[in-house]
């Protein structure tokens, strides 16, 4: 996964795979059938990792919106030292793999899964009364996914850490404002504090 994440699918050679896996070509093909099949397996692993991280955050946060805010704020801590790249492996793969290929469809499917998970979190927030009844979880999921991808690209540029923290805080605050002034339990004239304040 690390090798494909750093070099990309096209640039990763069989020799690269041999060195990374400490296996001979015949053993690689016997175990994984093809370079593409191995790449698909790494995409699956990467997607599960994203889903697990977000799932754990949602489970431990005081509310769904607070979890999404925390997720955005954590992106300020992305460091190439603790991962092969701060950029999203799925987005990097999408930009590299040609249109109208089965492999591109696989990448798009993984991206759709991430978006669906985010939509589920927004749905929970709406069900809990954090968002108004007419809030569109799918549209909000597309929005935050765009934020996440953009922040990871900014981190790849090695933006000044303070600037990254401010940018992540700004976007997290915007998500918090979605719940401002709305609550199914809110009495007329009451004010609702911003989520995460």
C-alpha positions in Angstrom: 0.0 0.0 0.0 2.8 2.4 0.9 4.6 1.8 -2.3 1.5 2.4 -4.5 0.6 5.4 -2.4 3.9 7.1 -2.9 4.7 6.1 -6.5 1.3 5.6 -8.0 0.0 2.6 -9.9 1.6 3.2 -13.3 5.1 4.2 -11.9 5.3 1.1 -9.6 7.4 -1.5 -11.4 7.6 -5.2 -10.8 11.1 -4.7 -9.5 9.7 -2.2 -7.0 7.2 -4.8 -5.9 9.9 -7.5 -5.6 11.9 -5.2 -3.3 9.0 -4.2 -1.2 7.5 -7.7 -0.8 10.9 -9.5 -0.7 9.4 -11.9 -3.2 10.3 -13.2 -6.7 8.1 -12.4 -9.7 6.7 -15.9 -9.8 5.8 -15.8 -6.2 4.1 -12.4 -6.5 1.9 -13.6 -9.4 1.2 -16.8 -7.6 0.0 -14.9 -4.5 -1.7 -12.0 -6.1 -2.4 -13.0 -9.7 -1.5 -9.6 -11.2 -0.2 -6.1 -10.4 -3.7 -4.8 -10.8 -5.2 -7.3 -8.4 -2.5 -6.4 -5.8 -3.3 -2.7 -6.3 -7.0 -3.3 -5.8 -6.2 -5.1 -2.6 -4.2 -2.1 -1.4 -7.1 0.2 -2.3 -9.4 -1.9 -0.2 -7.0 -1.8 2.7 -6.7 2.0 2.5 -10.5 2.4 2.3 -11.0 0.2 5.4 -8.4 2.3 7.2 -10.3 5.5 6.4 -13.6 4.0 7.4 -12.2 2.6 10.7 -10.6 6.0 11.7 -13.8 7.9 11.0 -15.9 5.3 12.7 -13.8 5.3 15.9 -13.9 9.1 15.9 -17.7 9.2 15.6 -18.1 6.6 18.3 -16.0 8.6 20.8 -17.2 12.1 20.0 -20.1 13.8 21.9 -22.1 14.3 18.7 -21.9 13.5 14.9 -21.2 17.1 14.0 -18.5 17.3 16.7 -16.9 14.2 15.2 -16.7 15.8 11.8 -15.3 18.9 13.2 -12.6 16.9 15.0 -11.8 15.0 11.8 -11.2 18.3 10.0 -9.1 19.7 12.8 -7.0 16.6 12.9 -6.0 17.2 9.3 -3.8 20.0 10.6 -1.6 17.3 12.2 -0.9 15.5 8.9 2.8 14.9 8.7 4.7 13.1 5.9 6.9 11.7 8.6 4.1 9.4 9.9 2.7 8.4 6.6 4.0 8.0 3.0 2.0 10.9 1.7 -0.5 13.4 3.2 -2.4 13.3 -0.1 -5.3 10.9 -0.3 -4.3 7.6 -2.1 -7.7 7.4 -3.7 -7.5 10.9 -5.1 -4.0 10.4 -6.4 -5.1 7.2 -8.0 -8.1 8.8 -9.6 -6.0 11.5 -11.2 -3.5 9.0 -12.5 -5.7 6.2 -13.9 -7.2 6.7 -17.4 -10.9 7.3 -18.0 -13.2 4.4 -18.9 -11.2 1.7 -17.3 -12.3 -1.0 -14.8 -9.6 0.1 -12.4 -10.8 3.7 -12.4 -14.3 2.4 -11.6 -12.9 0.6 -8.6 -11.3 3.9 -7.3 -14.6 5.7 -7.8 -16.4 3.0 -5.9 -14.1 3.5 -2.9 -14.6 7.2 -3.0 -18.3 6.7 -3.1 -18.1 4.6 0.0 -16.3 7.3 1.9 -18.9 9.8 0.8 -21.7 7.4 1.9 -20.1 7.1 5.3 -19.9 10.9 5.7 -23.6 11.1 4.6 -24.5 8.6 7.3 -22.8 10.8 9.9 -24.8 13.8 8.7 -28.0 11.7 8.7 -27.3 10.9 12.4 -26.8 14.5 13.1 -30.1 15.3 11.5 -31.9 12.5 13.3 -30.5 13.9 16.6 -31.8 17.3 15.9 -28.4 18.9 15.3 -29.4 19.8 11.8 -32.8 21.0 10.4 -35.1 18.4 8.9 -34.5 19.7 5.4 -30.7 19.3 5.6 -29.4 17.1 2.7 -26.9 14.6 4.2 -25.6 13.6 0.7 -24.9 17.2 -0.3 -23.2 17.9 3.0 -21.1 14.8 2.6 -19.9 16.0 -0.8 -19.0 19.3 0.7 -16.9 17.9 3.6 -15.3 15.3 1.3 -14.1 18.3 -0.9 -12.8 20.0 2.2 -10.9 16.9 3.3 -9.3 16.3 -0.1 -8.3 20.0 -0.3 -6.8 20.0 3.1 -4.7 16.9 2.3 -3.4 18.5 -0.8 -2.5 21.6 1.2 -0.6 19.4 3.7 1.3 17.9 0.8 2.5 21.4 -0.1 4.0 21.5 3.4 2.1 24.7 4.2 3.2 26.5 7.4 1.8 24.5 10.4 0.1 27.5 11.9 -1.6 28.3 8.6 -2.8 24.7 8.3 -4.2 24.8 11.8 -6.1 28.0 11.1 -7.4 26.6 7.8 -8.6 23.4 9.4 -10.2 25.3 12.3 -12.0 27.6 9.8 -13.5 24.6 8.0 -14.4 22.8 11.2 -16.1 26.0 12.5 -18.1 26.1 9.3 -19.4 22.6 9.9 -20.2 23.6 13.5 -22.3 26.5 12.2 -24.5 24.1 10.4 -26.1 23.4 13.7 -26.1 26.9 15.0 -29.6 28.2 15.9 -31.3 24.8 15.2 -32.6 22.2 17.6 -35.7 20.1 17.6 -35.8 20.8 21.4 -35.2 24.5 21.1 -37.8 26.8 22.6 -38.8 30.1 20.8 -36.2 32.7 21.6 -33.6 30.2 22.8 -30.1 30.3 21.3 -28.1 27.2 20.6 -24.3 27.4 21.1 -22.2 26.5 18.2 -21.3 22.8 18.0 -17.8 22.3 19.4 -17.6 25.7 21.1 
